[in-house]
Amino acid sequence: MSLVVQKFGGSSLATPEKIHRAARRAIRSKLEGRRVVLVVSAMGDSTDELLKLASGVCSDPPKRELDMLLTTGEQVSIALMAMAIESAGHEAISLTAGQLGLVTDSAHTRARIQRISRERIDRELDQGRIVIVAGFQGTDAGGEITTMGRGASDTTAVALAGALGADRCEVYKDVDGVYTADPRLVPNARRIPVLSYDAMLEMAGAGAGVLHPRAIDFARKFNVALEVRSSLWEGKGTMITPETAETAALPVRGVVLREDLALAALAGVPNQPGVTARVFAQLADKQILVDDIVQGVEADGRTVRISFSISRTDAGATREVCERLRQQCGWAGVEMDESVSKISAIGVGMRSHAGVAHVMFDALARAQIDVLGISTSEIVISCLVRRGDGPRALRGVHDAFGLGEPGPQAPMSGVTSLQGPAATKL
């Protein structure tokens, strides 16, 4: 018998009516002859409300206790979902991560999955039950409750699909797939029918909130058939697949804006071996994720300026680490700009098309937008801009690549293929 993992996000479970709608989807799959595992998030804005409650009690909550608090949201959801399915005449059982046997490392609020036991789930499925699993959470080897970061219920679902050998993982959202840009900011954004694992991973890492980055990583690792679908209506979504001729044909598949960034700059850092390593080692010890690193030699030739972007929520901790190092090492200063955004153009087809960078920079120049920093990889070009310029930059770059045009992506002046016909598989 085939097995499907279905994941429902918080907005898809915000009311009792929506919980019943999700329950009906799961029951329909069971009646079609499939075994069903559901992964659910906390209802609606429950996690935000719990965070607000925590901040009202403590300005800097201990991460262990924050995990203890936040996991209660998913525990409410799994119980209500089981009740909804039972009320419709079908058997279901809810399981927390600890009951399931989902083990993570011990990094509170940012834990990573290490292993999943399938014994309990197999036993319940063999009894004909729909199994409902709390997303976003795990337990470490010592039994401590952990969470895996906002949006990580996606990761729970895909990891379970891989561990169970599921035929499919369906991720239900309040949108009907992955779009060429955030449709709330870009009215002419379009749904992407098929997207490669690599492109989706980069879009998620750049700030697209549709899927959690580690979920895509698991999907690629275990070759999970993954579809993003709407929880509100029937219809096709976006299939996330290995790279195909279709996904490799276009130079850019989507443009993503991330608005929650800060830019740190360390001035007058001694230009000596090991100094930069010391800085980033101490940031890593604090579980601070760093991106877009730029180092340049200053005018005196003896010191360097190191700039890097971080999540705005990590700005305070980053400043504390860098100020301590500045006092120990005698740097000139530490600067922190918390009004920065990053716009990223992403596409597997960049590997075989020249001129993509020109199109992006020209679009920003035409919009009179200053670029604060640039970073590139094989399939991504990113620019740091002022936060106030972010939405305008997003729309300009999206239009420059023809992503809002109906039908096939429009040809772009200055972009040429290096591989002959666009349909040639790379």
TIPAKOL-598405 format. One line per field, with one value per residue (C-alpha): residue number from 1; residue in one letter; x, y, z. Coordinates in Angstrom, 1 decimal. Layout:
N
k c(NUM|...)
r c(A|...)
X c(X|...)
Y c(Y|...)
Z c(Z|...)
This chain:
426
k c(1|2|3|4|5|6|7|8|9|10|11|12|13|14|15|16|17|18|19|20|21|22|23|24|25|26|27|28|29|30|31|32|33|34|35|36|37|38|39|40|41|42|43|44|45|46|47|48|49|50|51|52|53|54|55|56|57|58|59|60|61|62|63|64|65|66|67|68|69|70|71|72|73|74|75|76|77|78|79|80|81|82|83|84|85|86|87|88|89|90|91|92|93|94|95|96|97|98|99|100|101|102|103|104|105|106|107|108|109|110|111|112|113|114|115|116|117|118|119|120|121|122|123|124|125|126|127|128|129|130|131|132|133|134|135|136|137|138|139|140|141|142|143|144|145|146|147|148|149|150|151|152|153|154|155|156|157|158|159|160|161|162|163|164|165|166|167|168|169|170|171|172|173|174|175|176|177|178|179|180|181|182|183|184|185|186|187|188|189|190|191|192|193|194|195|196|197|198|199|200|201|202|203|204|205|206|207|208|209|210|211|212|213|214|215|216|217|218|219|220|221|222|223|224|225|226|227|228|229|230|231|232|233|234|235|236|237|238|239|240|241|242|243|244|245|246|247|248|249|250|251|252|253|254|255|256|257|258|259|260|261|262|263|264|265|266|267|268|269|270|271|272|273|274|275|276|277|278|279|280|281|282|283|284|285|286|287|288|289|290|291|292|293|294|295|296|297|298|299|300|301|302|303|304|305|306|307|308|309|310|311|312|313|314|315|316|317|318|319|320|321|322|323|324|325|326|327|328|329|330|331|332|333|334|335|336|337|338|339|340|341|342|343|344|345|346|347|348|349|350|351|352|353|354|355|356|357|358|359|360|361|362|363|364|365|366|367|368|369|370|371|372|373|374|375|376|377|378|379|380|381|382|383|384|385|386|387|388|389|390|391|392|393|394|395|396|397|398|399|400|401|402|403|404|405|406|407|408|409|410|411|412|413|414|415|416|417|418|419|420|421|422|423|424|425|426)
r c(M|S|L|V|V|Q|K|F|G|G|S|S|L|A|T|P|E|K|I|H|R|A|A|R|R|A|I|R|S|K|L|E|G|R|R|V|V|L|V|V|S|A|M|G|D|S|T|D|E|L|L|K|L|A|S|G|V|C|S|D|P|P|K|R|E|L|D|M|L|L|T|T|G|E|Q|V|S|I|A|L|M|A|M|A|I|E|S|A|G|H|E|A|I|S|L|T|A|G|Q|L|G|L|V|T|D|S|A|H|T|R|A|R|I|Q|R|I|S|R|E|R|I|D|R|E|L|D|Q|G|R|I|V|I|V|A|G|F|Q|G|T|D|A|G|G|E|I|T|T|M|G|R|G|A|S|D|T|T|A|V|A|L|A|G|A|L|G|A|D|R|C|E|V|Y|K|D|V|D|G|V|Y|T|A|D|P|R|L|V|P|N|A|R|R|I|P|V|L|S|Y|D|A|M|L|E|M|A|G|A|G|A|G|V|L|H|P|R|A|I|D|F|A|R|K|F|N|V|A|L|E|V|R|S|S|L|W|E|G|K|G|T|M|I|T|P|E|T|A|E|T|A|A|L|P|V|R|G|V|V|L|R|E|D|L|A|L|A|A|L|A|G|V|P|N|Q|P|G|V|T|A|R|V|F|A|Q|L|A|D|K|Q|I|L|V|D|D|I|V|Q|G|V|E|A|D|G|R|T|V|R|I|S|F|S|I|S|R|T|D|A|G|A|T|R|E|V|C|E|R|L|R|Q|Q|C|G|W|A|G|V|E|M|D|E|S|V|S|K|I|S|A|I|G|V|G|M|R|S|H|A|G|V|A|H|V|M|F|D|A|L|A|R|A|Q|I|D|V|L|G|I|S|T|S|E|I|V|I|S|C|L|V|R|R|G|D|G|P|R|A|L|R|G|V|H|D|A|F|G|L|G|E|P|G|P|Q|A|P|M|S|G|V|T|S|L|Q|G|P|A|A|T|K|L)
X c(0.0|1.4|2.1|1.7|3.0|0.8|1.9|-0.4|0.9|-0.5|-2.6|-4.2|-5.2|-6.2|-9.8|-11.9|-13.4|-9.9|-8.9|-11.9|-11.0|-7.4|-8.9|-11.1|-8.1|-6.3|-9.4|-9.9|-6.3|-7.0|-10.2|-8.2|-6.2|-3.1|-1.6|-1.5|0.9|0.0|2.5|1.0|2.2|0.7|-2.6|-2.6|-0.5|-0.1|3.7|3.9|1.5|3.7|6.8|5.0|4.0|7.6|9.0|6.5|7.9|11.6|13.4|15.9|14.2|16.6|16.5|15.7|12.7|11.6|11.6|9.5|7.0|6.8|6.3|3.0|1.5|2.0|0.8|-2.6|-2.8|-2.1|-4.7|-7.4|-6.6|-7.0|-10.3|-11.5|-10.6|-12.2|-15.4|-15.6|-15.6|-11.9|-9.1|-6.3|-3.5|-1.4|2.3|4.8|8.4|9.4|6.7|7.6|11.4|12.6|16.0|17.9|21.1|21.0|21.0|17.9|15.7|17.9|18.2|18.9|17.4|19.9|17.6|14.0|12.6|9.8|8.8|5.9|4.6|4.7|2.8|0.1|-0.3|-0.6|-3.6|-5.3|-4.8|-4.0|-0.9|-0.6|2.9|3.9|6.1|9.0|10.1|12.4|14.2|17.9|19.8|19.3|15.5|15.5|12.8|14.2|12.8|14.2|13.4|10.4|8.9|10.6|7.4|8.2|11.5|9.7|7.4|10.1|12.4|9.6|8.7|12.3|12.6|9.3|9.9|6.8|5.6|4.9|5.1|2.4|2.9|-0.3|-0.1|-2.4|-0.9|-1.2|2.6|5.9|5.8|8.3|8.3|6.2|2.7|2.0|4.8|4.8|1.2|2.2|4.2|3.3|3.1|6.0|4.8|8.1|11.2|14.4|15.6|18.7|16.7|14.1|16.8|18.4|15.1|14.3|17.7|17.4|14.2|11.3|8.9|7.2|9.4|12.0|15.6|16.4|13.2|14.5|17.9|16.2|14.0|17.1|19.1|16.3|14.8|11.4|8.6|7.5|4.6|3.5|-0.3|-3.1|-5.0|-8.0|-8.8|-8.1|-5.7|-2.1|0.7|4.5|6.4|9.9|12.0|15.5|16.9|15.2|15.5|12.5|14.0|17.4|16.1|15.5|18.3|16.2|13.3|12.5|13.5|13.4|13.5|14.7|14.0|15.1|18.8|21.5|24.9|27.9|31.2|34.5|36.9|40.7|41.0|44.7|45.6|47.1|46.5|43.9|42.2|39.2|38.9|38.7|35.9|33.7|34.6|33.1|30.0|29.5|29.8|26.8|24.9|24.9|24.4|26.6|26.1|27.6|31.1|33.3|36.9|39.0|42.4|42.2|44.3|47.1|47.7|48.0|44.4|41.2|37.5|35.3|31.6|28.9|25.2|23.2|19.6|18.4|17.4|21.1|22.3|22.5|24.4|26.7|27.6|28.3|30.7|32.5|32.8|34.4|36.9|37.5|38.5|40.8|42.4|42.3|40.2|39.0|35.3|32.2|29.3|25.8|23.2|19.9|18.0|19.3|17.5|18.8|17.4|18.4|17.9|17.9|18.0|19.7|19.9|22.5|25.1|24.5|23.5|25.8|24.6|22.4|24.4|24.2|20.4|20.1|22.5|21.0|17.5|18.7|20.6|17.5|15.5|18.2|18.9|22.2|23.9|25.6|27.1|27.1|27.5|27.2|27.2|26.7|22.9|22.4|23.2|22.4|22.6|22.2|20.1|18.5|15.3|13.2|14.3|13.6|10.1|10.9|14.1|12.2|9.6|12.3|14.4|11.4|10.2|13.7|13.9|10.5|9.1|5.7|5.1|2.3|3.5|7.2|9.7|10.4|13.8|16.1|18.4|22.0|21.3|22.6|22.7|26.0|24.5|22.6|18.8|17.2|15.7|19.2|19.8|22.9)
Y c(0.0|3.4|6.0|9.8|12.4|15.6|18.7|21.6|24.9|27.2|29.3|26.2|25.2|28.6|27.7|24.6|24.8|24.7|21.8|19.9|20.7|19.4|16.3|15.7|15.8|13.2|11.0|11.2|10.0|7.1|6.1|6.1|3.3|5.1|5.1|8.7|10.5|14.1|16.7|19.8|23.2|25.3|26.9|30.3|32.9|30.7|30.6|34.4|34.7|32.4|34.4|37.6|36.0|34.9|38.4|39.8|37.7|37.8|40.1|37.4|34.0|31.0|29.0|25.7|27.2|28.8|25.4|24.0|26.8|26.8|23.1|23.4|25.0|21.9|19.7|21.5|21.1|17.3|16.6|18.7|17.1|13.6|14.7|16.0|12.8|10.6|12.7|11.9|8.1|7.3|6.2|8.6|9.0|12.1|11.8|14.2|14.0|12.3|9.6|9.1|8.9|11.9|12.7|16.0|17.5|19.8|23.2|24.7|26.8|25.7|21.9|19.5|16.1|13.2|10.2|9.1|5.8|4.4|1.6|3.5|5.0|1.6|0.0|2.6|2.6|-1.2|-0.7|1.4|4.7|8.1|9.2|12.9|14.1|17.4|19.4|21.7|19.8|16.9|15.6|15.3|12.2|13.3|13.6|17.4|19.0|21.0|23.0|23.4|27.0|28.8|27.0|23.7|21.6|21.4|19.7|17.3|16.3|15.8|14.0|11.6|11.0|10.1|7.9|6.1|5.7|7.7|7.9|11.6|14.5|17.1|20.5|22.4|26.2|29.2|29.7|27.4|26.9|28.7|32.0|33.9|36.5|37.3|38.1|40.4|42.7|41.9|41.8|40.1|37.3|33.8|30.3|28.1|24.7|22.8|23.8|22.0|21.0|23.3|26.4|25.8|25.4|28.7|30.5|29.2|30.1|33.6|34.3|32.8|31.7|28.9|26.0|25.6|25.3|22.1|20.5|21.0|19.5|16.4|16.1|16.3|13.8|11.2|12.1|12.8|13.6|17.0|19.2|22.6|22.8|25.0|24.0|26.2|24.9|22.0|22.4|21.9|23.3|23.4|20.2|20.2|17.7|16.8|19.0|18.6|20.2|22.3|23.6|24.3|26.1|29.6|31.7|33.0|31.2|33.5|36.7|36.7|39.6|39.1|42.1|41.0|41.5|43.6|44.4|44.3|46.0|45.6|48.4|48.4|44.6|43.6|42.0|38.9|35.2|33.7|36.9|36.5|32.8|33.9|36.3|33.7|31.0|33.0|33.9|30.2|29.4|31.6|29.8|33.0|32.3|34.6|35.4|37.7|38.1|40.8|41.6|44.5|45.9|49.4|52.4|51.8|48.3|46.8|46.5|45.2|46.0|42.9|43.2|40.5|40.2|38.4|38.1|41.2|39.1|38.2|41.9|42.3|39.1|39.8|43.3|41.8|39.2|41.7|44.4|41.9|41.0|44.7|45.4|42.4|43.0|46.8|47.2|50.7|50.0|47.9|49.2|47.7|48.7|47.1|48.6|46.2|43.9|41.4|40.8|37.5|36.3|32.5|30.0|26.8|28.2|30.8|28.0|28.2|31.9|34.9|38.4|37.7|39.9|42.8|42.5|42.6|45.5|47.5|47.1|48.4|51.3|52.3|52.3|54.5|51.9|51.9|48.5|48.0|44.6|41.8|38.0|35.3|31.6|29.2|29.8|33.0|36.7|38.7|42.4|44.1|47.3|49.7|48.2|51.0|50.2|46.5|46.2|48.5|46.6|43.3|44.6|46.1|42.9|40.7|42.7|42.9|39.1|38.9|36.8|38.4|37.9|35.5|32.2|31.3|33.6|36.5|36.9|39.3|41.7|41.0|37.4|34.7|30.9|29.1|25.7|26.1|25.3|26.1|22.6|21.0|19.2|20.4)
Z c(0.0|-0.9|1.7|1.6|4.0|4.2|5.9|7.0|8.1|10.8|8.4|7.1|10.7|12.1|12.8|13.6|10.1|8.5|10.8|9.5|5.9|6.4|8.1|5.1|2.7|4.9|5.0|1.2|0.7|3.1|1.3|-2.0|-0.5|0.9|4.3|5.6|7.9|8.8|10.0|11.5|12.7|15.5|14.7|13.1|14.9|18.0|17.9|17.6|20.5|22.6|21.7|22.7|26.0|26.6|25.9|28.4|31.1|30.1|27.8|26.8|27.4|27.9|24.7|26.5|28.1|24.9|23.3|26.2|25.6|21.8|21.3|23.1|20.0|17.8|20.7|20.6|16.8|16.7|19.4|17.6|14.3|15.8|17.3|13.9|12.1|14.8|14.7|11.0|11.7|11.1|13.5|14.2|16.7|17.6|18.4|19.7|18.5|21.8|21.4|17.7|18.3|16.3|17.6|17.0|18.2|21.3|19.6|21.2|18.8|15.8|16.2|13.4|12.9|13.5|13.2|13.0|14.3|12.2|14.5|16.3|13.0|11.2|14.1|14.1|10.3|10.4|12.7|10.0|11.8|10.3|12.2|13.1|14.0|15.7|13.4|14.2|17.3|18.4|21.5|21.9|23.0|26.7|26.3|26.2|24.0|21.0|18.1|14.6|13.8|12.4|9.4|10.2|10.2|6.5|7.5|9.8|6.9|4.3|6.7|7.6|4.0|3.3|6.4|5.6|1.9|1.2|-2.4|-2.0|0.3|-0.1|1.6|2.0|2.3|1.9|-1.5|-4.5|-5.1|-5.4|-7.3|-9.3|-6.5|-3.4|-5.0|-2.1|-3.3|-7.1|-8.4|-11.7|-10.1|-11.5|-10.1|-11.2|-12.3|-11.8|-9.9|-9.3|-5.8|-6.3|-7.3|-4.5|-1.9|-3.0|-3.0|0.5|1.8|0.3|2.2|0.3|3.0|1.1|2.3|5.0|3.5|5.4|4.0|0.5|1.5|2.8|-0.3|-2.5|-0.4|-0.3|-3.7|-2.2|-4.6|-3.2|-4.1|-2.7|-2.9|-1.7|1.4|0.3|-3.1|-5.5|-8.4|-9.3|-7.2|-7.7|-8.1|-6.7|-8.6|-9.7|-12.4|-15.8|-19.2|-18.3|-15.0|-16.6|-19.6|-18.1|-16.7|-13.8|-12.2|-9.3|-7.5|-3.7|-1.2|2.4|4.6|8.1|7.7|9.5|8.1|10.5|9.7|11.6|11.0|11.5|12.0|11.9|8.6|10.1|9.6|12.0|13.0|10.7|11.7|15.4|14.6|12.9|15.3|18.1|16.1|15.3|19.0|19.6|16.7|14.7|10.9|8.7|5.1|2.4|3.8|2.3|3.4|2.0|2.8|4.2|3.0|5.5|4.1|7.6|8.5|6.9|7.0|7.3|6.5|6.7|6.9|9.6|10.7|12.4|15.4|15.8|15.7|19.4|20.0|17.1|18.4|21.8|20.4|18.1|20.8|23.1|20.4|19.6|23.2|23.2|19.9|19.6|16.5|15.4|15.7|15.2|13.1|12.8|10.2|10.9|7.9|5.2|2.7|0.2|-3.3|-5.0|-8.6|-8.8|-11.6|-12.5|-16.1|-15.0|-15.5|-19.3|-19.9|-20.0|-19.1|-16.1|-13.8|-16.3|-16.5|-12.7|-12.1|-15.0|-13.4|-10.1|-11.7|-13.7|-10.4|-8.8|-6.1|-4.4|-4.0|-0.6|-1.3|-3.9|-3.5|-6.1|-6.5|-9.4|-9.6|-7.5|-7.7|-4.6|-3.8|-0.4|-0.6|1.8|3.4|2.1|-1.5|-1.2|-2.7|-5.6|-6.3|-6.3|-8.8|-11.1|-11.2|-11.6|-14.6|-16.1|-16.3|-17.9|-15.0|-15.1|-18.8|-19.8|-21.4|-21.7|-20.1|-22.4|-24.0|-22.1|-23.8|-22.9|-21.8|-24.2|-24.0|-23.9|-24.6|-27.8|-27.7|-24.4|-24.1|-24.1|-20.8|-19.1)
